[in-house]
Amino acid sequence: MKIVNSIQELKRYLAEERQHNRKIGFVPTMGALHNGHLSLVKRCVEENDVCVVSVFVNPTQFNDKNDLATYPRTLDNDCALLEPAGCNYVFAPTEAEMYPEPDTRTFDFGTVSAVMEGARRPGHFNGVAQIVSKLFYAVEPDNAYFGEKDFQQIAVIRAMVKQLNIPVKINACPILREDDGLALSSRNVRLTSEQRQKAPLIARTLKESTNFAAGKSVQEVIEFVVNTINADPVMRVEYYEIVDGYTMESIKNWSDADYVVGCITVYCGEVRLIDNVKYK
């Protein structure tokens, strides 16, 4: 496994791989890797000849400077996990390498990026589009892999790839969970022991809501989820929206979409956790 810090060096290595007609897969990450990331790497290794994983905490997608400052950075540990997982190249650039000058590009993806996370974290998805497009230009992968925990982000990246005409297949991979249901996240390490005990309430409630939904309206299901989670004093729902899984637009009736997903953000103490569930 090679650890590469410059775009030029990475391009040189990958050009050699392409000369041998090797298919290149790519997993972009911000590091602090866990089994959720490793499940993406495993699939990437299985479906491609070469696996590239980037580790870069991207400043332009943080609208909260404190969140950026506290985001865990564990490159040595990340590399120790990636090598036995079959990764061939770790791309770990500096901020100066990725942003030699400010990226002033602004993207308009319509509703997909304007609602939910987009509404509450101004500039977040624009920053995601900036860095992922830069990484795609650097790696030029055949396949890229993203976890469905960041459900809206995948929709934004699909829209970006289409808009910029980048020839890469976007592969969405299922959420990996702890035994108690909590979605794996780099932020979970910031939970206190009490909060960690409480956090699985999110996934448990979402799962219960899929049964509760029979014969109930969309609004009744939303109220069930919000009220159940907010009943715990450690938890505070920022939003729960039931949306068309393709457009991210909120639905009022179950018949409004063929693909229906509930997306939630919850503060567990000060830690912001996200999750989602499919209804149909």
ChimeraX attribute file (.defattr): number of C-alpha atoms within 10 A of each C-alpha:
attribute: neighborCount
match mode: 1-to-1
recipient: residues
	/A:1	14
	/A:2	14
	/A:3	16
	/A:4	16
	/A:5	16
	/A:6	15
	/A:7	18
	/A:8	11
	/A:9	13
	/A:10	19
	/A:11	15
	/A:12	10
	/A:13	14
	/A:14	20
	/A:15	15
	/A:16	11
	/A:17	15
	/A:18	12
	/A:19	8
	/A:20	8
	/A:21	10
	/A:22	15
	/A:23	16
	/A:24	22
	/A:25	27
	/A:26	30
	/A:27	24
	/A:28	22
	/A:29	19
	/A:30	19
	/A:31	23
	/A:32	20
	/A:33	22
	/A:34	14
	/A:35	15
	/A:36	21
	/A:37	26
	/A:38	19
	/A:39	18
	/A:40	25
	/A:41	25
	/A:42	16
	/A:43	16
	/A:44	25
	/A:45	20
	/A:46	13
	/A:47	14
	/A:48	16
	/A:49	14
	/A:50	21
	/A:51	27
	/A:52	27
	/A:53	28
	/A:54	21
	/A:55	23
	/A:56	19
	/A:57	21
	/A:58	19
	/A:59	18
	/A:60	19
	/A:61	19
	/A:62	19
	/A:63	15
	/A:64	12
	/A:65	10
	/A:66	9
	/A:67	13
	/A:68	15
	/A:69	11
	/A:70	10
	/A:71	16
	/A:72	17
	/A:73	16
	/A:74	13
	/A:75	17
	/A:76	11
	/A:77	12
	/A:78	17
	/A:79	21
	/A:80	10
	/A:81	16
	/A:82	22
	/A:83	14
	/A:84	9
	/A:85	15
	/A:86	18
	/A:87	24
	/A:88	17
	/A:89	22
	/A:90	25
	/A:91	24
	/A:92	21
	/A:93	18
	/A:94	15
	/A:95	12
	/A:96	9
	/A:97	13
	/A:98	19
	/A:99	16
	/A:100	9
	/A:101	8
	/A:102	9
	/A:103	13
	/A:104	8
	/A:105	9
	/A:106	12
	/A:107	15
	/A:108	14
	/A:109	18
	/A:110	11
	/A:111	14
	/A:112	24
	/A:113	25
	/A:114	19
	/A:115	17
	/A:116	22
	/A:117	21
	/A:118	18
	/A:119	13
	/A:120	13
	/A:121	15
	/A:122	16
	/A:123	20
	/A:124	21
	/A:125	27
	/A:126	21
	/A:127	21
	/A:128	20
	/A:129	25
	/A:130	22
	/A:131	22
	/A:132	17
	/A:133	18
	/A:134	16
	/A:135	18
	/A:136	19
	/A:137	13
	/A:138	18
	/A:139	22
	/A:140	20
	/A:141	23
	/A:142	16
	/A:143	20
	/A:144	22
	/A:145	23
	/A:146	24
	/A:147	19
	/A:148	19
	/A:149	24
	/A:150	16
	/A:151	22
	/A:152	23
	/A:153	21
	/A:154	19
	/A:155	20
	/A:156	25
	/A:157	21
	/A:158	19
	/A:159	18
	/A:160	21
	/A:161	18
	/A:162	12
	/A:163	12
	/A:164	9
	/A:165	9
	/A:166	15
	/A:167	13
	/A:168	17
	/A:169	14
	/A:170	17
	/A:171	17
	/A:172	17
	/A:173	16
	/A:174	13
	/A:175	22
	/A:176	21
	/A:177	16
	/A:178	12
	/A:179	8
	/A:180	12
	/A:181	15
	/A:182	23
	/A:183	22
	/A:184	21
	/A:185	21
	/A:186	17
	/A:187	14
	/A:188	17
	/A:189	13
	/A:190	16
	/A:191	17
	/A:192	13
	/A:193	9
	/A:194	11
	/A:195	17
	/A:196	15
	/A:197	12
	/A:198	18
	/A:199	24
	/A:200	17
	/A:201	18
	/A:202	26
	/A:203	21
	/A:204	15
	/A:205	17
	/A:206	26
	/A:207	17
	/A:208	12
	/A:209	19
	/A:210	15
	/A:211	12
	/A:212	16
	/A:213	17
	/A:214	9
	/A:215	8
	/A:216	12
	/A:217	13
	/A:218	19
	/A:219	14
	/A:220	13
	/A:221	22
	/A:222	20
	/A:223	11
	/A:224	17
	/A:225	22
	/A:226	21
	/A:227	13
	/A:228	16
	/A:229	22
	/A:230	15
	/A:231	10
	/A:232	12
	/A:233	10
	/A:234	15
	/A:235	22
	/A:236	19
	/A:237	20
	/A:238	16
	/A:239	16
	/A:240	20
	/A:241	22
	/A:242	25
	/A:243	24
	/A:244	19
	/A:245	22
	/A:246	14
	/A:247	17
	/A:248	24
	/A:249	18
	/A:250	19
	/A:251	17
	/A:252	13
	/A:253	12
	/A:254	18
	/A:255	9
	/A:256	13
	/A:257	18
	/A:258	12
	/A:259	15
	/A:260	21
	/A:261	22
	/A:262	25
	/A:263	24
	/A:264	24
	/A:265	19
	/A:266	22
	/A:267	17
	/A:268	23
	/A:269	16
	/A:270	13
	/A:271	16
	/A:272	18
	/A:273	22
	/A:274	23
	/A:275	22
	/A:276	24
	/A:277	21
	/A:278	15
	/A:279	19
	/A:280	12
